[in-house]
Amino acid sequence: MTEPSPLPSPRKAELLEAAYAYALAHGLAGLSLRPLAAAIESSPRVLLYLFGSKEGLIQALLARARADELAMLDGLKRDQHGADFSAAVLEVWNWLSGPRHHDLLVFWLEGYSRSLVDPAGPWAGFARQTVTDWLDVLASYQPAPWRRTGEAQAQRTAALAILRGGLMDLLATGERDRVTAAVCSATGNL
């Protein structure tokens, strides 16, 4: 196994973006370096040199997806600053259920699931970190003194469960209206 190159390079960044676009379209299941390299106009040897291993490449792809997730969460925090908790949760749902985010969310769900099935693999910790990220953004919608209470923690945990369950159902069925009605109904009880 070759060690990854120590300094970031423009070529590595370029290939990571191309590999990320490929992974969003094709997923991680059965990811093979030869078809990936051919699709992004590189070679398996170059990918191995730059990322150290296939696992290193997968870790870089998951980190790239997490960067997109964190940017989205940061934008939602800014957009919903001072918003009512339920309204903010529904705004998060509107973003999640938008058709243009479908590939990213399928990719995220695959990484999340794989981190549960193979906790020692390249996706190690991905699910746990994602839960922490989402709970942090949901906490930002709660009044500062109250967010440290057990009741506030339960509220944001319930909101996360509603959002994640709705997202999985939406991705499985494509039935946006039905799932959105359910999310709206459940969110009204928060």
C-alpha positions, 0 to 999 in steps of 0.5 A: 500500500502506498502512503498518500501524498503528504501535501495537498495538490491541485490534481488531488483536489480535482480528482476528489471532486470528480470522484465525488461527482461519480460517487454521488451518481453511482454510490459506494457499493461495489466501488471499483477503482478501474471504472472510477479512474476511467470515468474521471480520466485518471488511473487506479495507480494515481488514485492509490498514490494520492489517497493511499488506498481505496479505503483512503479514497472512500474516507476522502469521499465521505469527508467531502460529503460531510463538508457539503452537509456542514455547509448546508447545516451552517446555511440553515442555522443562518437562515433560521436564526430566531425561528420557532423550533417547529418552523425551523425543522420544517425548513430543514425538511424542505431542504432535505426533500428537495429533488436536487439533493437526492443523490447527496442524500442517497450517498449520505444514507449509504455512508451512514448505513455502512458505518453501522454495519462495518464500524471499523471500515473507512466509514468508521464514525460517520453515522455518529458524527452525522447525528452529532452534527444534526443535533447541534444544528437543531440545538441552535434553533432552541432558546440558549438557556433551555437547550441544555435541559433534558427536555430540549435534548429530547425535543431535538432527538425527536425532531432528528428521528422524524427527519431521518425517518421521513428522509429514508421513506422519501428516498425509498418511495419518492412520495414527497407529498405523503411523507411531507404531510407526515413530517408536518404532522409529527413536527407540529407535536414538537 
